[in-house]
Amino acid sequence: MARGQRRTIEEKIAEKEELIAALRTRLKSEQSELDALNREKKNRDLDSLNQLLESTGLDISEASDILQDYIQNRASQS
């Protein structure tokens, strides 16, 4: 049975280089999308914390002090 013309090693190398370049482009695009999603999540989390602070009347330094006290108490209980 006759086969098609065999590809040269140079052609195989060129094809693999093209495939790798395409995959790098896709990976870069996917990473950008992931970064955007992470930024969106971070902004939502910050908005949620800001709403909590506003609803309790605490400012950032008071909340920070409360959290530091909590962390120290929790560490000392372990």
Secondary structure, 3 states (H helix, E strand, C coil): CCCCCCCCHHHHHHHHHHHHHHHHHHHHHHHHHHHHHHHHHHHHHHHHHHHHHHHHCCCHHHHHHHHHHHHHHHHHHC
